[in-house]
Amino acid sequence: LDKEKAPAYCLLAQVLEEEGDNNTAIIINNWASCLGYSSSYNIDQDKWIDQARQRLETGFNK
């Protein structure tokens, strides 16, 4: 993944969650990267920022 492209991390975190991946460390790392590289100036990424914050605060429970 391009380490500076937030969409890749945000989408991968979502896919891993939906697939029921049991490796929480990978999912958390992807949400953290999503949050770190996202820009609130981009409408799609702004939504992912909120989602990433929620997942990281709650342990990514929907």
VOVEX-947926 format. One record per atom (N, C-alpha, C, O): atom name; x, y, z. Coordinates in nm, 3 decimals, m for minus. Layout:
N
  a       X       Y       Z
 CA       X       Y       Z
...
% end
This chain:
62
  a       X       Y       Z
  N   0.084  m0.120   0.000
 CA   0.000   0.000   0.000
  C   0.087   0.125   0.000
  O   0.195   0.127   0.060
  N   0.039   0.226  m0.067
 CA   0.108   0.354  m0.064
  C   0.086   0.414   0.073
  O  m0.027   0.443   0.112
  N   0.194   0.433   0.147
 CA   0.181   0.473   0.287
  C   0.118   0.610   0.307
  O   0.084   0.645   0.420
  N   0.103   0.687   0.201
 CA   0.043   0.818   0.217
  C  m0.095   0.828   0.153
  O  m0.147   0.938   0.135
  N  m0.154   0.716   0.118
 CA  m0.286   0.715   0.056
  C  m0.389   0.661   0.154
  O  m0.402   0.539   0.171
  N  m0.461   0.749   0.217
 CA  m0.559   0.711   0.318
  C  m0.665   0.614   0.267
  O  m0.699   0.520   0.338
  N  m0.720   0.633   0.145
 CA  m0.826   0.543   0.101
  C  m0.788   0.395   0.106
  O  m0.872   0.311   0.139
  N  m0.664   0.363   0.073
 CA  m0.622   0.224   0.076
  C  m0.636   0.165   0.216
  O  m0.686   0.054   0.232
  N  m0.592   0.238   0.316
 CA  m0.600   0.190   0.454
  C  m0.744   0.186   0.504
  O  m0.784   0.091   0.572
  N  m0.821   0.288   0.471
 CA  m0.960   0.294   0.516
  C  m1.041   0.180   0.458
  O  m1.117   0.113   0.529
  N  m1.025   0.158   0.328
 CA  m1.100   0.051   0.262
  C  m1.054  m0.087   0.307
  O  m1.136  m0.177   0.326
  N  m0.924  m0.105   0.325
 CA  m0.873  m0.234   0.372
  C  m0.925  m0.265   0.512
  O  m0.964  m0.378   0.539
  N  m0.927  m0.168   0.600
 CA  m0.980  m0.188   0.735
  C  m1.126  m0.231   0.729
  O  m1.168  m0.321   0.802
  N  m1.204  m0.167   0.643
 CA  m1.345  m0.202   0.629
  C  m1.362  m0.344   0.576
  O  m1.445  m0.420   0.626
  N  m1.284  m0.381   0.475
 CA  m1.292  m0.515   0.417
  C  m1.254  m0.621   0.519
  O  m1.323  m0.722   0.532
  N  m1.145  m0.599   0.592
 CA  m1.102  m0.696   0.692
  C  m1.208  m0.715   0.800
  O  m1.230  m0.827   0.847
  N  m1.272  m0.607   0.841
 CA  m1.380  m0.617   0.940
  C  m1.495  m0.700   0.885
  O  m1.546  m0.789   0.953
  N  m1.537  m0.670   0.763
 CA  m1.651  m0.739   0.703
  C  m1.623  m0.887   0.682
  O  m1.713  m0.970   0.693
  N  m1.498  m0.921   0.652
 CA  m1.461  m1.061   0.632
  C  m1.446  m1.135   0.764
  O  m1.431  m1.257   0.765
  N  m1.451  m1.062   0.875
 CA  m1.437  m1.126   1.005
  C  m1.294  m1.164   1.037
  O  m1.271  m1.260   1.111
  N  m1.198  m1.091   0.983
 CA  m1.057  m1.118   1.010
  C  m1.033  m1.112   1.161
  O  m1.077  m1.019   1.228
  N  m0.963  m1.212   1.213
 CA  m0.938  m1.220   1.357
  C  m0.813  m1.147   1.402
  O  m0.784  m1.142   1.522
  N  m0.736  m1.092   1.309
 CA  m0.613  m1.023   1.345
  C  m0.644  m0.877   1.375
  O  m0.633  m0.790   1.288
  N  m0.681  m0.852   1.499
 CA  m0.722  m0.716   1.537
  C  m0.609  m0.616   1.525
  O  m0.634  m0.498   1.499
  N  m0.485  m0.659   1.543
 CA  m0.372  m0.567   1.533
  C  m0.362  m0.508   1.392
  O  m0.336  m0.389   1.376
  N  m0.382  m0.592   1.291
 CA  m0.376  m0.543   1.153
  C  m0.491  m0.446   1.126
  O  m0.471  m0.342   1.063
  N  m0.609  m0.479   1.174
 CA  m0.724  m0.392   1.153
  C  m0.703  m0.259   1.223
  O  m0.728  m0.153   1.165
  N  m0.658  m0.263   1.347
 CA  m0.632  m0.140   1.422
  C  m0.525  m0.056   1.353
  O  m0.539   0.066   1.343
  N  m0.419  m0.120   1.306
 CA  m0.313  m0.047   1.236
  C  m0.366   0.020   1.109
  O  m0.327   0.133   1.077
  N  m0.454  m0.048   1.039
 CA  m0.511   0.011   0.918
  C  m0.603   0.127   0.951
  O  m0.603   0.228   0.880
  N  m0.682   0.116   1.058
 CA  m0.766   0.229   1.098
  C  m0.680   0.346   1.144
  O  m0.711   0.462   1.116
  N  m0.572   0.317   1.214
 CA  m0.482   0.424   1.259
  C  m0.417   0.494   1.140
  O  m0.405   0.617   1.139
  N  m0.375   0.418   1.040
 CA  m0.317   0.478   0.919
  C  m0.423   0.556   0.842
  O  m0.395   0.663   0.788
  N  m0.542   0.502   0.837
 CA  m0.653   0.572   0.773
  C  m0.672   0.709   0.838
  O  m0.682   0.810   0.769
  N  m0.676   0.710   0.969
 CA  m0.694   0.835   1.043
  C  m0.576   0.928   1.023
  O  m0.594   1.049   1.005
  N  m0.457   0.874   1.027
 CA  m0.337   0.957   1.017
  C  m0.317   1.023   0.881
  O  m0.263   1.133   0.873
  N  m0.359   0.956   0.775
 CA  m0.335   1.008   0.641
  C  m0.456   1.076   0.578
  O  m0.444   1.137   0.472
  N  m0.572   1.066   0.641
 CA  m0.693   1.126   0.584
  C  m0.692   1.277   0.600
  O  m0.631   1.332   0.692
  N  m0.761   1.341   0.508
 CA  m0.773   1.487   0.511
  C  m0.919   1.525   0.530
  O  m1.007   1.477   0.459
  N  m0.945   1.611   0.627
 CA  m1.082   1.656   0.650
  C  m1.131   1.747   0.537
  O  m1.249   1.780   0.531
  N  m1.041   1.786   0.448
 CA  m1.079   1.869   0.333
  C  m1.136   1.786   0.219
  O  m1.191   1.841   0.123
  N  m1.123   1.655   0.228
 CA  m1.178   1.564   0.128
  C  m1.304   1.502   0.187
  O  m1.297   1.439   0.293
  N  m1.419   1.519   0.122
 CA  m1.547   1.477   0.181
  C  m1.551   1.328   0.213
  O  m1.602   1.289   0.317
  N  m1.498   1.243   0.124
 CA  m1.497   1.099   0.151
  C  m1.405   1.067   0.268
  O  m1.440   0.988   0.356
  N  m1.288   1.126   0.268
 CA  m1.193   1.100   0.375
  C  m1.242   1.156   0.508
  O  m1.212   1.100   0.613
  N  m1.317   1.264   0.504
 CA  m1.372   1.321   0.627
  C  m1.466   1.221   0.694
  O  m1.467   1.209   0.816
  N  m1.543   1.148   0.614
 CA  m1.632   1.044   0.669
  C  m1.549   0.931   0.729
  O  m1.583   0.876   0.834
  N  m1.440   0.896   0.661
 CA  m1.353   0.790   0.712
  C  m1.284   0.831   0.842
  O  m1.259   0.747   0.928
  N  m1.254   0.959   0.856
 CA  m1.194   1.007   0.980
  C  m1.287   0.978   1.097
  O  m1.244   0.926   1.200
  N  m1.414   1.010   1.080
 CA  m1.512   0.983   1.185
  C  m1.523   0.833   1.213
  O  m1.528   0.791   1.328
  N  m1.528   0.754   1.106
 CA  m1.539   0.610   1.122
  C  m1.415   0.553   1.191
  O  m1.426   0.469   1.280
  N  m1.298   0.598   1.150
 CA  m1.173   0.548   1.211
  C  m1.167   0.584   1.359
  O  m1.130   0.501   1.441
  N  m1.204   0.706   1.392
 CA  m1.204   0.746   1.534
  C  m1.298   0.658   1.615
  O  m1.264   0.613   1.725
  N  m1.416   0.633   1.560
 CA  m1.513   0.549   1.630
  C  m1.457   0.408   1.649
  O  m1.466   0.352   1.759
  N  m1.401   0.352   1.543
 CA  m1.348   0.215   1.553
  C  m1.232   0.206   1.652
  O  m1.223   0.110   1.728
  N  m1.145   0.304   1.651
 CA  m1.030   0.301   1.741
  C  m1.072   0.323   1.886
  O  m1.011   0.267   1.978
  N  m1.175   0.404   1.908
 CA  m1.222   0.429   2.045
  C  m1.300   0.311   2.102
  O  m1.293   0.285   2.222
  N  m1.373   0.240   2.016
 CA  m1.459   0.133   2.064
  C  m1.404  m0.006   2.039
  O  m1.470  m0.105   2.070
  N  m1.285  m0.015   1.984
 CA  m1.231  m0.147   1.950
  C  m1.294  m0.200   1.823
  O  m1.304  m0.321   1.804
  N  m1.335  m0.111   1.735
 CA  m1.397  m0.131   1.605
  C  m1.523  m0.214   1.608
  O  m1.553  m0.284   1.511
  N  m1.599  m0.208   1.717
 CA  m1.733  m0.268   1.718
  C  m1.828  m0.176   1.644
  O  m1.827  m0.055   1.664
  N  m1.908  m0.234   1.561
 CA  m2.002  m0.153   1.482
  C  m2.110  m0.108   1.570
  O  m2.201  m0.038   1.525
% end
